[in-house]
Every structure is written in structure tokens, then in C-alpha cells.
Amino acid sequence: MMFKDFYPRAICWCLALVPALLLTTNNFSVGVVIIAILLSLTYLKLNPEPLKWTKFDTLATICFCCYLIGAIPVAIADGSTARYFQGGIRLLLCLPIYLALSRTLIKRNLPLRPFLENGVVIGSVGTFMLACYQYFYLAMPRVDGFLFSINFGYLACSLAFLAFTLIVGSSKKILLFTAFILSVVSVCLTLTRGGIFAIPLILIVFALLNIRQINLVKVFASLAIFGLATTLAYNNFAGFQNRIDYTINEFVSIKQGQINKATSSGDRLQYWYGAIEAFKASPLYGLPYEQRETLNHQLYLDGKIAERASKIARGHAHSQYFEMLASNGVLGIISLITIFVIPFFVFALHFFSTQSPWALTGATFVAGFGIFGLTEVPLTSNAIGSFYGFMLAVFFAIVAADKHNQKLTVE
């Protein structure tokens, strides 16, 4: 079998295996992404036809490259760590997947949807089983799978909305809706507030994207179901109840000006303040980690943040936005635009013009990660960064092929 015939089958299986193994194994999904990268590089190398570059390729390439490029100046200024490249390198490495898959899709149709749907269903069921095992059998207070509970919650939420958006135009609606529910339950068992609170926000984004066709009754019904499920979880699971009460008490403390009593939310607000001060100190390319730690200590001495918040390692901001603002300055803002804003609008606008279910899924997927980034720095995680880069490459490739076909139709 020639490689050009093997590659389409292999990339379809990769698309199924990445979500299937995402939370049910210890980083096996990262291994699949690496295989997809190597296969794509081989395809590009062996493809005899010259690569016809387009403006859309340039846009996609910018989105995959800027995160890494934006970290170069501060890494040089630091001179001692490659940690600054943790997020950007994974996105850049997924660029060959976009290039190879988009060229493949232009030449032939691939059964991407059934592979992704099956992978999401299998991954959601496996994630739910693992979450239940840890929560009910091992009596773990917070489910974490093979990751931290926060990262597990974000990825379970992402699986949930892949399942939810894939329902549109699918013949497996019941299976996908079941996968959505199971993944939502998995999110709740992590007690990760960033993941739990993201659920209604992503539902709202989905509704806004479908504002012309959306059935408002279904939207309010979905929110009502979420509210009912939250109420039932609050009344029946002590861990969930304690987490909600803890959150309410934190907000009360912050409102009363006792920010140091809010050990999670309050500290985050102080981390964000420290990140803003770091940006002010070096607005062009950001402040190195050691200098951020020194700055936070000075802020504590000046009485502007509490001692506990001043001791966070590397001045970590616990927000994708504030972290990149502090570590990369204006270049970080540009990077944020290329990893969240541009992809979201590319997919959203393509959906508005074509009603492509893939574009709808892509826009919702990116919006989810944009929301996760408010309270953590998810893209520096190995599993999360690889997953985001891989899926972004797939969605960009599909849109690129659609645009190519539209151009041929017009001509």
C-alpha cells in the first residue's frame, strides 16, 4: 500500500484514538498525537506535488507559531529555562497535521465524523467509569484520573461539548447525548469550579452561535436541566455541597474586603494583580520568572498582596491570560489573539456562511478552552496542549478544504 493511501486511514484512526485515550490512559493520547505528527511530516515529504500555499495557510500558520515566537524574547532574557516554550511548542508541532490533512481533504473525502464520534463516545464512557471508580470506590474527594483534578475537569468538559456539538447532523444523537451527560457528571466529580462553571457559559456560546436557528425552548430546557442537576448534586453529594459553600464563602470574604480569607479565589485575584504589575514593569516582552518572584515579594512588603500569594513559584498567575500578559507582555497579547480569538472567529464566520457542523464544533471547542484559560494556564499541560493543538489542526484543515472547494465551485 502506498503511503498516500495509508495516511488518510491512519489520520482517521488518530482522530478516534486521541479523544478515546485522552482521560482513560496516562498520556497515551499524547503518543497518538506524536504519531499523527510523524505521519503528517512523512506525507508532506513523500507527496510529489508541490505545496500550493494559500492566504488561509498563512493565517493558520500564524496561529500555530505565534505562541512560541512570543516567548523567545523573555526566554533569552531569562537565559536559564525552556519552560516558557511549554505551551507554544505543542501548537507548533501540530502545524504539519494541518498542512497534510488539509491537502488530503482537498483531494478526497475522509470519514472523519464517524471516527471522531466513536472516539468521543468511548472516551466519555471511559472517563465516566474512571471518575466513578475514583470517587465512589476509592473514596477520593476529588477525581483526577491520571492528571490533576483541574486538568481532568477541563478535558472532561471539552469531551462533553465535542459530544454535544457533534449531535448536530449526526445519526448517533442518543449515543452522543449520553456521552455529553456522562462527561458532565465526570466534570462535577472533579469538583473543579473552572470546569463546572464553564458548562453553562459554553452552552450560552453555543446558543449565540446558533442564534438564527436555535430553539429557545431547548436552550432554556438545557439550562434548567443543568440547574436541576446542580441542585440534586448539591443536595446529595457532600463533596459537591462543600465546594459550592466554600465558593460562596470566598465570594463573601472578597466582597467584605477580606481577600486573604479567600484562599483560592482571593489568591488568584492577587496573582492577577502581580501579573499586571509584571506587565507594567516589562510591557514589551514580559518579565522573567525570577524577577516576577522578586516583584511579588516587593508587593507583599509594600502591603499590596498577602504573604501567601507572594510566595507562588515563578509568580504563576493561574490564568492563561494574565500569565501570558506577565511573561510575554504585548507579544503575549498577540499570542492570545492567535490561539483563541482568530481561530474562534475563523470557525464562527465559516459556520455563519456555510452552516458547517464542523465549524460549529470548532468554534465551540475553542471557546471552551478560552473559558478554561480564565482560571488556569491549561495549554502548558502536556495532555491539554497536545489535545488542543491536534484538534485545532483538524478543524483548520477541514475549513481550509471547504474554502478550497467553495473557490472551485465559484470558478
LINWOPE-V80743 format. One record per pair of residues at least 24 apart in sequence whose ideal C-beta (glycine too) atoms are under 10 Angstrom apart, sorted by the first residue. I is the first residue (numbers start at 1). J is the second residue. If there is no record, write none. Layout:
i & j
I & J
I & J
This chain:
i & j
2 & 46
3 & 39
3 & 42
3 & 43
3 & 45
3 & 46
3 & 47
4 & 43
4 & 46
4 & 47
4 & 48
4 & 49
4 & 104
4 & 107
4 & 108
5 & 108
6 & 39
6 & 42
6 & 43
7 & 36
7 & 39
7 & 40
7 & 42
7 & 43
7 & 44
7 & 46
7 & 47
7 & 100
7 & 101
7 & 103
7 & 104
7 & 110
8 & 43
8 & 100
8 & 101
8 & 104
8 & 105
8 & 107
8 & 108
8 & 109
8 & 110
8 & 111
8 & 112
9 & 110
9 & 111
9 & 115
10 & 35
10 & 36
10 & 39
10 & 40
10 & 42
10 & 43
11 & 35
11 & 36
11 & 39
11 & 40
11 & 43
11 & 97
11 & 100
11 & 101
11 & 104
11 & 105
11 & 110
11 & 112
11 & 115
11 & 394
11 & 397
12 & 101
12 & 110
12 & 111
12 & 112
12 & 113
12 & 114
12 & 115
12 & 116
12 & 119
13 & 115
13 & 119
14 & 39
14 & 40
14 & 97
14 & 101
14 & 115
14 & 119
14 & 390
14 & 394
15 & 101
15 & 110
15 & 111
15 & 112
15 & 113
15 & 114
15 & 115
15 & 116
15 & 117
15 & 118
15 & 119
15 & 120
15 & 390
15 & 391
15 & 394
16 & 112
16 & 114
16 & 115
16 & 116
16 & 117
16 & 118
16 & 119
16 & 120
16 & 121
16 & 122
16 & 123
17 & 115
17 & 118
17 & 119
17 & 122
17 & 123
18 & 116
18 & 119
18 & 120
18 & 123
18 & 386
18 & 387
18 & 390
18 & 391
18 & 394
19 & 115
19 & 116
19 & 117
19 & 118
19 & 119
19 & 120
19 & 121
19 & 122
19 & 123
19 & 124
19 & 126
19 & 127
19 & 155
19 & 158
19 & 159
19 & 162
19 & 163
19 & 179
19 & 387
19 & 390
19 & 391
20 & 115
20 & 116
20 & 118
20 & 119
20 & 120
20 & 121
20 & 122
20 & 123
20 & 124
20 & 125
20 & 126
20 & 127
20 & 159
21 & 119
21 & 122
21 & 123
21 & 126
21 & 383
22 & 119
22 & 120
22 & 123
22 & 124
22 & 126
22 & 127
22 & 145
22 & 147
22 & 152
22 & 155
22 & 156
22 & 158
22 & 159
22 & 162
22 & 383
22 & 384
22 & 386
22 & 387
23 & 123
23 & 124
23 & 126
23 & 127
23 & 128
23 & 130
23 & 131
23 & 143
23 & 145
23 & 146
23 & 147
23 & 151
23 & 152
23 & 155
23 & 156
23 & 158
23 & 159
23 & 183
23 & 186
23 & 383
23 & 387
24 & 122
24 & 123
24 & 124
24 & 125
24 & 126
24 & 127
24 & 128
24 & 129
24 & 130
24 & 145
24 & 146
25 & 123
25 & 126
25 & 130
25 & 145
25 & 146
25 & 383
26 & 145
26 & 146
26 & 147
26 & 383
27 & 146
27 & 147
27 & 382
27 & 383
27 & 386
28 & 146
28 & 383
29 & 119
29 & 123
29 & 155
29 & 382
29 & 383
29 & 386
29 & 387
29 & 390
30 & 90
30 & 382
30 & 383
30 & 384
30 & 385
30 & 386
30 & 387
30 & 390
31 & 386
32 & 119
32 & 386
32 & 387
32 & 390
33 & 90
33 & 93
33 & 94
33 & 97
33 & 382
33 & 383
33 & 385
33 & 386
33 & 387
33 & 389
33 & 390
33 & 391
33 & 393
34 & 93
34 & 386
34 & 390
36 & 94
36 & 96
36 & 97
36 & 100
36 & 101
36 & 386
36 & 390
36 & 393
36 & 394
37 & 90
37 & 93
37 & 94
37 & 95
37 & 96
37 & 97
37 & 100
37 & 386
37 & 389
37 & 390
37 & 393
38 & 96
39 & 96
39 & 97
39 & 100
39 & 101
40 & 93
40 & 94
40 & 95
40 & 96
40 & 97
40 & 98
40 & 99
40 & 100
40 & 101
40 & 103
40 & 104
40 & 393
40 & 397
41 & 93
41 & 95
41 & 96
41 & 97
41 & 99
41 & 100
42 & 96
42 & 100
43 & 96
43 & 97
43 & 99
43 & 100
43 & 101
43 & 103
43 & 104
44 & 96
44 & 99
44 & 100
44 & 103
45 & 96
45 & 100
47 & 99
47 & 100
47 & 103
47 & 104
47 & 107
49 & 103
49 & 107
51 & 99
51 & 103
52 & 103
52 & 106
52 & 404
53 & 99
54 & 102
54 & 400
54 & 403
54 & 404
54 & 407
55 & 403
56 & 102
56 & 346
56 & 396
56 & 399
56 & 400
56 & 403
56 & 404
57 & 95
57 & 98
57 & 99
57 & 102
57 & 103
57 & 396
57 & 400
59 & 338
59 & 342
59 & 343
59 & 346
59 & 396
59 & 400
60 & 95
60 & 98
60 & 99
60 & 102
60 & 338
60 & 342
60 & 343
60 & 346
60 & 392
60 & 393
60 & 395
60 & 396
60 & 397
60 & 399
60 & 400
61 & 92
61 & 95
61 & 98
61 & 99
61 & 338
61 & 396
62 & 334
62 & 337
62 & 338
62 & 342
63 & 91
63 & 95
63 & 98
63 & 335
63 & 337
63 & 338
63 & 339
63 & 340
63 & 341
63 & 342
63 & 343
63 & 346
63 & 392
63 & 393
63 & 396
64 & 88
64 & 90
64 & 91
64 & 92
64 & 93
64 & 94
64 & 95
64 & 96
64 & 97
64 & 98
64 & 99
64 & 338
64 & 339
64 & 343
64 & 389
64 & 392
64 & 393
64 & 396
65 & 91
65 & 92
65 & 95
65 & 335
65 & 338
66 & 91
66 & 92
66 & 328
66 & 331
66 & 332
66 & 334
66 & 335
66 & 336
66 & 337
66 & 338
66 & 339
66 & 342
67 & 91
67 & 92
67 & 324
67 & 328
67 & 331
67 & 332
67 & 334
67 & 335
67 & 336
67 & 338
67 & 339
67 & 379
67 & 385
67 & 389
68 & 92
68 & 93
68 & 335
69 & 328
69 & 331
69 & 334
69 & 335
69 & 338
70 & 285
70 & 286
70 & 324
70 & 327
70 & 328
70 & 329
70 & 330
70 & 331
70 & 332
70 & 333
70 & 334
70 & 335
70 & 336
70 & 338
70 & 339
71 & 285
71 & 286
71 & 324
71 & 327
71 & 328
71 & 331
71 & 332
71 & 335
72 & 285
72 & 328
72 & 331
73 & 282
73 & 284
73 & 285
73 & 286
73 & 328
73 & 329
73 & 331
74 & 282
74 & 284
74 & 285
74 & 286
74 & 287
74 & 288
74 & 289
74 & 291
74 & 326
74 & 327
74 & 328
74 & 329
74 & 331
74 & 332
75 & 285
75 & 286
75 & 288
75 & 327
75 & 328
76 & 285
76 & 288
77 & 282
77 & 285
77 & 286
77 & 287
77 & 288
77 & 291
78 & 286
78 & 287
78 & 288
78 & 289
78 & 290
78 & 291
78 & 327
79 & 288
80 & 288
80 & 289
80 & 290
81 & 288
81 & 289
81 & 290
81 & 314
83 & 289
83 & 314
83 & 327
83 & 380
84 & 286
84 & 288
84 & 289
84 & 327
84 & 328
84 & 380
85 & 380
86 & 377
86 & 379
86 & 380
86 & 381
86 & 382
86 & 385
87 & 320
87 & 323
87 & 324
87 & 335
87 & 339
87 & 377
87 & 378
87 & 379
87 & 380
87 & 381
87 & 384
87 & 385
87 & 388
87 & 389
88 & 328
88 & 335
88 & 339
88 & 379
88 & 380
88 & 385
88 & 389
89 & 385
89 & 389
90 & 379
90 & 380
90 & 381
90 & 382
90 & 383
90 & 384
90 & 385
90 & 386
90 & 387
90 & 388
90 & 389
90 & 390
91 & 335
91 & 338
91 & 339
91 & 379
91 & 385
91 & 386
91 & 388
91 & 389
91 & 390
91 & 392
91 & 393
92 & 389
93 & 385
93 & 386
93 & 389
93 & 390
93 & 393
94 & 385
94 & 386
94 & 387
94 & 388
94 & 389
94 & 390
94 & 391
94 & 392
94 & 393
94 & 394
94 & 396
95 & 389
95 & 392
95 & 393
95 & 396
96 & 393
97 & 389
97 & 390
97 & 391
97 & 392
97 & 393
97 & 394
97 & 396
97 & 397
98 & 389
98 & 390
98 & 392
98 & 393
98 & 394
98 & 395
98 & 396
98 & 397
98 & 398
98 & 400
99 & 393
99 & 396
99 & 397
99 & 400
100 & 393
100 & 397
101 & 393
101 & 394
101 & 396
101 & 397
101 & 398
101 & 400
101 & 401
102 & 393
102 & 394
102 & 396
102 & 397
102 & 398
102 & 399
102 & 400
102 & 401
102 & 402
102 & 403
102 & 404
103 & 397
103 & 400
103 & 401
103 & 404
104 & 397
104 & 401
105 & 394
105 & 397
105 & 398
105 & 399
105 & 400
105 & 401
105 & 402
105 & 404
105 & 405
106 & 397
106 & 400
106 & 401
106 & 402
106 & 403
106 & 404
106 & 405
106 & 408
107 & 401
108 & 401
109 & 401
110 & 397
110 & 398
110 & 401
112 & 358
112 & 394
112 & 397
112 & 398
113 & 166
113 & 169
113 & 170
113 & 171
113 & 172
113 & 357
113 & 358
113 & 361
113 & 398
114 & 170
114 & 171
114 & 172
116 & 162
116 & 163
116 & 166
116 & 358
116 & 361
116 & 391
116 & 394
117 & 162
117 & 163
117 & 166
117 & 167
117 & 170
117 & 171
117 & 172
117 & 175
117 & 176
117 & 179
118 & 172
118 & 175
119 & 159
119 & 162
120 & 158
120 & 159
120 & 160
120 & 161
120 & 162
120 & 163
120 & 164
120 & 165
120 & 166
120 & 172
120 & 175
120 & 176
120 & 179
120 & 180
120 & 183
121 & 159
121 & 163
121 & 166
121 & 172
121 & 175
121 & 176
121 & 178
121 & 179
121 & 180
121 & 182
122 & 179
123 & 155
123 & 156
123 & 159
123 & 162
123 & 163
123 & 179
123 & 182
123 & 183
124 & 156
124 & 159
124 & 160
124 & 162
124 & 163
124 & 175
124 & 176
124 & 178
124 & 179
124 & 180
124 & 181
124 & 182
124 & 183
124 & 184
124 & 185
124 & 186
125 & 175
125 & 178
125 & 179
125 & 182
125 & 183
126 & 159
126 & 182
126 & 186
127 & 152
127 & 155
127 & 156
127 & 159
127 & 160
127 & 179
127 & 182
127 & 183
127 & 185
127 & 186
127 & 187
127 & 189
128 & 156
128 & 159
128 & 178
128 & 179
128 & 181
128 & 182
128 & 183
128 & 184
128 & 185
128 & 186
128 & 189
129 & 182
129 & 186
130 & 156
130 & 186
130 & 189
131 & 156
131 & 182
131 & 183
131 & 185
131 & 186
131 & 187
131 & 188
131 & 189
131 & 190
132 & 182
132 & 185
132 & 186
132 & 189
134 & 189
134 & 190
135 & 185
135 & 186
135 & 188
135 & 189
135 & 190
135 & 191
135 & 237
135 & 239
136 & 189
139 & 239
140 & 189
140 & 190
140 & 239
141 & 191
141 & 238
141 & 239
141 & 242
141 & 243
142 & 189
142 & 190
142 & 191
142 & 192
142 & 239
142 & 243
143 & 186
143 & 187
143 & 188
143 & 189
143 & 190
143 & 191
143 & 192
143 & 239
144 & 189
144 & 190
144 & 192
145 & 186
145 & 190
145 & 383
146 & 383
147 & 190
147 & 381
147 & 382
147 & 383
147 & 384
148 & 190
148 & 192
148 & 376
148 & 381
149 & 189
149 & 190
149 & 191
149 & 192
149 & 195
150 & 190
150 & 191
150 & 192
150 & 193
150 & 194
150 & 195
150 & 318
150 & 372
150 & 375
150 & 376
150 & 378
150 & 381
150 & 384
151 & 190
151 & 192
151 & 195
151 & 372
151 & 376
151 & 378
151 & 381
151 & 382
151 & 383
151 & 384
152 & 186
152 & 187
152 & 189
152 & 190
152 & 192
152 & 195
152 & 383
153 & 186
153 & 187
153 & 188
153 & 189
153 & 190
153 & 191
153 & 192
153 & 193
153 & 194
153 & 195
153 & 196
153 & 198
153 & 372
153 & 376
154 & 187
154 & 190
154 & 192
154 & 194
154 & 195
154 & 198
154 & 368
154 & 369
154 & 371
154 & 372
154 & 373
154 & 375
154 & 376
154 & 378
154 & 381
154 & 383
154 & 384
154 & 387
155 & 183
155 & 186
155 & 187
155 & 190
155 & 195
155 & 372
155 & 378
155 & 381
155 & 383
155 & 384
155 & 387
155 & 388
156 & 182
156 & 183
156 & 184
156 & 185
156 & 186
156 & 187
156 & 188
156 & 189
156 & 190
156 & 192
156 & 195
157 & 183
157 & 184
157 & 186
157 & 187
157 & 188
157 & 190
157 & 192
157 & 194
157 & 195
157 & 196
157 & 197
157 & 198
157 & 199
157 & 202
157 & 368
157 & 369
157 & 371
157 & 372
158 & 183
158 & 187
158 & 195
158 & 198
158 & 202
158 & 364
158 & 365
158 & 368
158 & 369
158 & 372
158 & 378
158 & 384
158 & 387
158 & 388
158 & 391
159 & 183
159 & 184
159 & 186
159 & 187
159 & 387
160 & 184
160 & 185
160 & 186
160 & 187
160 & 195
160 & 198
160 & 199
160 & 202
160 & 368
161 & 198
161 & 199
161 & 202
161 & 203
161 & 205
161 & 206
161 & 361
161 & 364
161 & 365
161 & 367
161 & 368
162 & 361
162 & 364
162 & 365
162 & 368
162 & 391
163 & 361
164 & 199
164 & 202
164 & 203
164 & 206
164 & 222
164 & 361
164 & 364
165 & 202
165 & 206
165 & 209
165 & 210
165 & 357
165 & 358
165 & 360
165 & 361
165 & 362
165 & 363
165 & 364
165 & 365
165 & 368
166 & 357
166 & 358
166 & 360
166 & 361
166 & 364
167 & 357
167 & 361
168 & 206
168 & 210
168 & 213
168 & 355
168 & 356
168 & 357
168 & 358
168 & 360
168 & 361
169 & 355
169 & 356
169 & 357
169 & 358
169 & 360
169 & 361
170 & 357
181 & 225
181 & 229
184 & 225
184 & 226
184 & 229
185 & 229
185 & 233
188 & 229
188 & 230
188 & 233
188 & 237
188 & 239
188 & 240
188 & 243
189 & 233
189 & 237
189 & 239
189 & 240
190 & 243
191 & 237
191 & 239
191 & 240
191 & 242
191 & 243
191 & 244
191 & 246
192 & 243
192 & 372
192 & 375
192 & 376
193 & 243
193 & 244
193 & 246
193 & 247
193 & 250
193 & 264
193 & 265
193 & 375
194 & 318
194 & 319
194 & 371
194 & 372
194 & 373
194 & 374
194 & 375
194 & 376
194 & 378
195 & 368
195 & 371
195 & 372
195 & 375
195 & 376
196 & 226
196 & 230
196 & 233
196 & 240
196 & 243
196 & 244
196 & 247
197 & 247
197 & 371
197 & 374
197 & 375
198 & 367
198 & 368
198 & 369
198 & 370
198 & 371
198 & 372
198 & 374
198 & 375
199 & 223
199 & 226
199 & 229
199 & 230
199 & 368
199 & 371
200 & 226
200 & 227
200 & 230
201 & 367
201 & 368
201 & 370
201 & 371
201 & 374
202 & 364
202 & 365
202 & 367
202 & 368
202 & 369
202 & 370
202 & 371
202 & 372
203 & 364
204 & 367
205 & 344
205 & 348
205 & 363
205 & 364
205 & 366
205 & 367
205 & 368
205 & 370
205 & 371
206 & 360
206 & 361
206 & 363
206 & 364
206 & 367
206 & 368
208 & 348
208 & 363
208 & 367
209 & 344
209 & 347
209 & 348
209 & 351
209 & 352
209 & 359
209 & 360
209 & 363
209 & 364
209 & 367
210 & 351
210 & 355
210 & 360
210 & 364
211 & 352
212 & 352
212 & 355
213 & 355
259 & 305
259 & 306
259 & 309
260 & 305
260 & 306
260 & 307
260 & 308
260 & 309
261 & 306
263 & 306
263 & 308
263 & 309
264 & 318
264 & 375
265 & 375
266 & 306
266 & 308
266 & 309
267 & 305
267 & 306
267 & 308
267 & 309
267 & 310
267 & 312
267 & 318
268 & 309
268 & 312
268 & 317
268 & 318
268 & 319
268 & 322
268 & 374
268 & 375
268 & 376
269 & 305
269 & 309
269 & 318
270 & 296
270 & 299
270 & 300
270 & 304
270 & 305
270 & 306
270 & 308
270 & 309
270 & 310
270 & 312
270 & 317
270 & 318
271 & 296
271 & 305
271 & 309
271 & 310
271 & 312
271 & 315
271 & 316
271 & 317
271 & 318
271 & 319
271 & 322
271 & 323
271 & 326
272 & 317
272 & 318
272 & 319
272 & 321
272 & 322
272 & 323
272 & 325
272 & 326
273 & 299
273 & 304
273 & 305
273 & 309
273 & 317
273 & 322
274 & 298
274 & 299
274 & 300
274 & 304
274 & 305
274 & 309
274 & 310
274 & 312
274 & 315
274 & 316
274 & 317
274 & 322
274 & 326
275 & 315
275 & 316
275 & 317
275 & 318
275 & 319
275 & 321
275 & 322
275 & 323
275 & 324
275 & 325
275 & 326
275 & 327
275 & 332
276 & 317
276 & 322
276 & 325
276 & 326
277 & 304
277 & 305
277 & 315
277 & 326
278 & 315
278 & 317
278 & 322
278 & 323
278 & 325
278 & 326
278 & 327
278 & 329
279 & 322
279 & 324
279 & 325
279 & 326
279 & 327
279 & 328
279 & 329
279 & 330
279 & 332
279 & 333
280 & 326
280 & 329
281 & 326
281 & 329
282 & 326
282 & 327
282 & 328
282 & 329
282 & 330
283 & 325
283 & 329
283 & 330
283 & 331
283 & 333
284 & 328
284 & 329
284 & 330
284 & 331
285 & 327
285 & 328
285 & 329
285 & 330
285 & 331
285 & 332
286 & 323
286 & 324
286 & 325
286 & 326
286 & 327
286 & 328
286 & 329
286 & 330
286 & 331
286 & 332
287 & 315
287 & 326
287 & 327
287 & 328
287 & 329
288 & 314
288 & 315
288 & 327
289 & 313
289 & 314
289 & 315
289 & 316
289 & 326
289 & 327
290 & 314
290 & 315
291 & 315
292 & 316
292 & 317
292 & 323
292 & 326
292 & 327
295 & 326
316 & 376
316 & 377
316 & 380
317 & 376
317 & 377
318 & 374
318 & 375
318 & 376
318 & 377
319 & 373
319 & 374
319 & 375
319 & 376
319 & 377
320 & 369
320 & 370
320 & 372
320 & 373
320 & 374
320 & 375
320 & 376
320 & 377
320 & 378
320 & 379
320 & 380
321 & 370
321 & 373
321 & 374
321 & 375
321 & 377
322 & 373
322 & 374
322 & 377
323 & 373
323 & 376
323 & 377
323 & 379
323 & 380
324 & 373
324 & 377
324 & 379
327 & 377
336 & 370
336 & 373
339 & 366
339 & 369
339 & 370
339 & 373
339 & 379
339 & 388
339 & 389
339 & 392
340 & 366
340 & 367
340 & 369
340 & 370
340 & 371
340 & 373
340 & 379
341 & 366
341 & 370
342 & 366
343 & 367
343 & 369
343 & 370
343 & 388
343 & 392
343 & 395
343 & 396
343 & 399
344 & 369
344 & 370
346 & 395
346 & 396
346 & 399
346 & 400
346 & 403
347 & 392
347 & 395
347 & 396
347 & 398
347 & 399
349 & 399
350 & 395
350 & 398
350 & 399
350 & 400
350 & 402
350 & 403
350 & 406
351 & 399
353 & 402
353 & 403
353 & 406
354 & 399
354 & 402
354 & 403
354 & 406
356 & 398
356 & 399
356 & 402
358 & 394
358 & 395
358 & 397
358 & 398
358 & 399
358 & 401
358 & 402
359 & 395
359 & 398
359 & 399
359 & 402
361 & 391
361 & 394
361 & 395
361 & 398
362 & 391
362 & 392
362 & 394
362 & 395
362 & 396
362 & 398
362 & 399
363 & 395
365 & 391
365 & 392
365 & 394
365 & 395
366 & 391
366 & 392
366 & 395
